[in-house]
Amino acid sequence: MSLGKALPLNGFPQKSQHLSELRIVLMGYRAAGKSSAGNTILGREGFDLKRSAQCVKRHGEVADRHITVIEAPGWWRNYTVEFSSELLKQEILFSVSLCPPGPHTVLLIIRVDTRFKEIHRKSVQGHLDLLSERVWSHTIVLFTCGDSLLDTSIEQHIESEGQDLQWLLDKCGNRYHVLNNQNRSDHTQIKELLEKIEETVAQNNGCHFEINRNSCFHYNVLIQ
């Protein structure tokens, strides 16, 4: 699959439906911009920018939708999952159960202004795999610090980063979005993100991601 064909994912082929409720989990390494992204999505200072060792849950009304956002604590960017604490792993597992019956999407937060190397790819893969292989079909890469791109397009940036970032995007079905947390007055970027989440749900046949009591992950038809 070539970059040229894979990356124009800003249009999804599946027909999406406007959902009155969206449930979102934010994941990523420390200092990736999860809290800022959550605040930009909600349009208010709902998340404290100080690091938390536990999941944080916030609600809001955005673009005619009731939004639930869960921020999972971040892992160390340069360390694989084997070096993460059991508490962190438990919180990652716990995050998807905080918005029952399950999140419509996991937004994987990646800073666009830092290089994405093999160790970062391994770290991301290991931590998301805690949620099972199925989580990838519900995951969207959310690039933060979009203002740092300047005149570079996100497609040019992805191509310049090389195979590790492209592997990650392939794993997520080439679903991505760029967020500029410095320009919260641009409501279009949030409107487009919410539409991409709805398109992701459509790609999953109207299903959300769910964890059952036995920590087994499965698809469940979304009932509206």
C-alpha positions as CSV (number, residue, x, y, z in Angstrom):
1,M,0.0,0.0,0.0
2,S,1.6,3.3,-1.1
3,L,1.5,6.4,1.0
4,G,-0.3,8.3,-1.8
5,K,-3.3,5.9,-1.7
6,A,-3.3,5.2,2.1
7,L,-3.1,8.7,3.5
8,P,-6.0,10.7,2.2
9,L,-8.1,9.3,4.9
10,N,-9.8,12.6,5.6
11,G,-12.7,11.0,3.7
12,F,-13.9,7.6,4.9
13,P,-15.8,5.5,2.3
14,Q,-18.4,4.3,4.8
15,K,-21.5,6.4,5.3
16,S,-21.6,7.7,8.9
17,Q,-24.5,8.7,11.1
18,H,-24.7,11.7,13.3
19,L,-24.6,10.3,16.9
20,S,-26.2,12.2,19.7
21,E,-23.6,10.8,22.1
22,L,-19.9,10.1,21.7
23,R,-17.6,8.4,24.2
24,I,-13.9,9.0,23.7
25,V,-10.8,7.6,25.5
26,L,-7.6,9.6,25.2
27,M,-4.3,7.6,25.4
28,G,-0.7,8.3,24.8
29,Y,2.7,8.9,26.3
30,R,3.4,11.5,28.9
31,A,3.5,15.1,27.7
32,A,1.9,14.1,24.4
33,G,-0.9,16.7,25.0
34,K,-3.8,14.5,26.1
35,S,-5.2,17.0,28.7
36,S,-4.9,19.9,26.2
37,A,-6.6,17.8,23.6
38,G,-9.4,16.9,26.0
39,N,-9.9,20.6,26.8
40,T,-9.9,21.6,23.1
41,I,-12.5,18.9,22.4
42,L,-14.8,20.0,25.2
43,G,-14.1,23.7,24.6
44,R,-13.3,24.4,28.3
45,E,-10.6,23.7,30.9
46,G,-12.0,20.4,32.0
47,F,-8.7,18.6,32.4
48,D,-5.9,19.7,34.7
49,L,-2.6,19.8,32.8
50,K,-0.8,18.3,35.8
51,R,-0.1,14.6,35.4
52,S,-2.4,12.2,37.1
53,A,-1.8,8.5,37.9
54,Q,-5.5,7.7,37.5
55,C,-8.1,8.1,34.8
56,V,-10.0,11.4,34.6
57,K,-13.5,11.6,33.2
58,R,-15.3,14.7,31.9
59,H,-18.5,15.5,30.1
60,G,-19.6,18.3,27.7
61,E,-22.1,19.3,25.0
62,V,-20.2,19.8,21.7
63,A,-21.7,20.3,18.3
64,D,-25.1,19.0,19.2
65,R,-23.6,15.9,20.8
66,H,-23.2,14.8,24.4
67,I,-19.4,14.0,24.7
68,T,-17.8,11.9,27.4
69,V,-14.0,12.1,27.4
70,I,-11.8,9.7,29.5
71,E,-8.1,10.6,29.9
72,A,-5.9,7.6,30.7
73,P,-2.6,8.2,32.4
74,G,0.4,8.3,30.1
75,W,3.3,6.0,29.8
76,W,7.0,6.9,29.4
77,R,7.7,7.6,25.8
78,N,11.0,5.8,25.5
79,Y,10.0,2.7,27.5
80,T,8.1,-0.4,26.4
81,V,5.1,-1.7,28.3
82,E,7.3,-4.2,30.3
83,F,8.7,-1.2,32.2
84,S,5.3,0.3,33.0
85,S,3.9,-0.1,36.5
86,E,1.0,-2.5,37.2
87,L,-1.0,0.5,38.3
88,L,-0.6,2.2,34.9
89,K,-1.6,-1.0,33.1
90,Q,-4.7,-1.4,35.3
91,E,-5.7,2.2,34.6
92,I,-5.4,1.7,30.9
93,L,-7.7,-1.3,31.1
94,F,-10.0,0.6,33.5
95,S,-10.3,3.6,31.1
96,V,-12.5,1.8,28.6
97,S,-15.0,0.7,31.2
98,L,-15.5,4.3,32.5
99,C,-17.8,5.2,29.7
100,P,-20.3,2.3,29.5
101,P,-21.2,0.5,27.4
102,G,-17.8,1.3,25.9
103,P,-15.9,4.0,23.9
104,H,-16.7,4.8,20.3
105,T,-13.0,5.5,19.8
106,V,-9.6,5.6,21.3
107,L,-7.7,8.7,20.3
108,L,-4.0,7.9,20.4
109,I,-2.2,11.2,21.0
110,I,1.1,11.8,19.2
111,R,3.0,15.0,19.1
112,V,3.7,16.1,15.6
113,D,6.7,18.2,16.6
114,T,8.9,15.3,17.8
115,R,10.4,12.4,15.9
116,F,8.5,9.1,16.1
117,K,11.1,6.3,16.3
118,E,11.1,2.6,16.6
119,I,11.2,2.6,20.4
120,H,8.1,4.9,20.4
121,R,6.3,2.6,18.0
122,K,7.1,-0.4,20.2
123,S,5.9,1.5,23.3
124,V,2.6,2.5,21.7
125,Q,2.0,-1.0,20.4
126,G,2.6,-2.7,23.7
127,H,0.4,-0.4,25.7
128,L,-2.5,-0.5,23.3
129,D,-2.2,-4.2,22.9
130,L,-3.2,-4.4,26.6
131,L,-6.7,-3.7,25.3
132,S,-6.5,-6.6,22.8
133,E,-5.9,-6.5,19.0
134,R,-9.5,-5.4,18.3
135,V,-8.8,-1.9,19.8
136,W,-6.9,-0.9,16.7
137,S,-10.0,-0.9,14.5
138,H,-11.5,1.8,16.9
139,T,-8.3,3.9,17.2
140,I,-7.6,7.2,15.5
141,V,-4.2,8.9,15.7
142,L,-4.6,12.4,17.0
143,F,-1.6,14.6,16.2
144,T,-1.2,17.5,18.6
145,C,0.9,20.6,18.2
146,G,-0.5,21.1,14.7
147,D,0.7,24.7,14.7
148,S,4.3,23.4,14.4
149,L,3.7,22.1,11.0
150,L,3.7,25.6,9.5
151,D,3.6,25.2,5.7
152,T,4.2,21.4,5.9
153,S,1.1,19.3,5.2
154,I,0.4,16.4,7.6
155,E,0.9,14.0,4.6
156,Q,4.4,15.4,4.0
157,H,5.2,15.1,7.7
158,I,4.1,11.5,7.8
159,E,6.1,10.6,4.7
160,S,9.2,12.3,6.2
161,E,8.9,10.4,9.4
162,G,9.4,7.0,7.8
163,Q,8.3,3.5,8.4
164,D,7.5,3.5,12.2
165,L,4.9,6.2,12.0
166,Q,3.5,4.7,8.8
167,W,3.3,1.3,10.5
168,L,1.2,2.9,13.3
169,L,-1.1,4.6,10.8
170,D,-1.5,1.4,8.9
171,K,-2.4,-0.4,12.2
172,C,-5.1,2.2,12.8
173,G,-6.5,1.9,9.3
174,N,-4.9,5.2,8.3
175,R,-7.3,7.1,10.5
176,Y,-5.7,10.4,11.8
177,H,-6.5,14.0,12.6
178,V,-4.4,17.1,13.4
179,L,-5.3,19.3,16.3
180,N,-4.0,22.7,17.1
181,N,-4.5,23.3,20.8
182,Q,-3.3,26.8,20.4
183,N,-6.3,27.8,18.3
184,R,-9.3,26.6,20.2
185,S,-11.4,29.2,18.5
186,D,-11.2,27.1,15.3
187,H,-14.3,24.9,16.0
188,T,-14.0,23.3,12.5
189,Q,-11.1,21.1,13.7
190,I,-13.3,19.6,16.4
191,K,-16.3,19.3,14.2
192,E,-14.2,17.4,11.7
193,L,-12.8,15.2,14.5
194,L,-16.2,14.2,15.7
195,E,-17.3,13.4,12.2
196,K,-14.2,11.1,11.8
197,I,-15.2,9.4,15.0
198,E,-18.7,8.8,13.6
199,E,-17.1,7.5,10.4
200,T,-14.9,5.1,12.5
201,V,-18.1,3.8,14.2
202,A,-19.6,3.3,10.7
203,Q,-16.5,1.4,9.6
204,N,-17.0,-0.9,12.6
205,N,-20.6,-1.6,11.5
206,G,-22.1,0.7,14.1
207,C,-20.2,-1.0,16.9
208,H,-18.3,0.4,19.8
209,F,-15.4,-1.1,21.8
210,E,-16.4,-2.8,25.0
211,I,-14.8,-4.7,27.8
212,N,-16.9,-7.3,29.7
213,R,-16.6,-8.4,33.3
214,N,-14.1,-11.1,32.5
215,S,-11.8,-8.6,30.8
216,C,-12.6,-10.0,27.4
217,F,-13.0,-7.5,24.6
218,H,-15.6,-7.7,22.0
219,Y,-17.8,-5.8,19.7
220,N,-21.3,-4.8,20.7
221,V,-23.9,-3.3,18.5
222,L,-24.4,0.4,19.4
223,I,-28.1,1.0,20.3
224,Q,-29.2,4.5,19.9
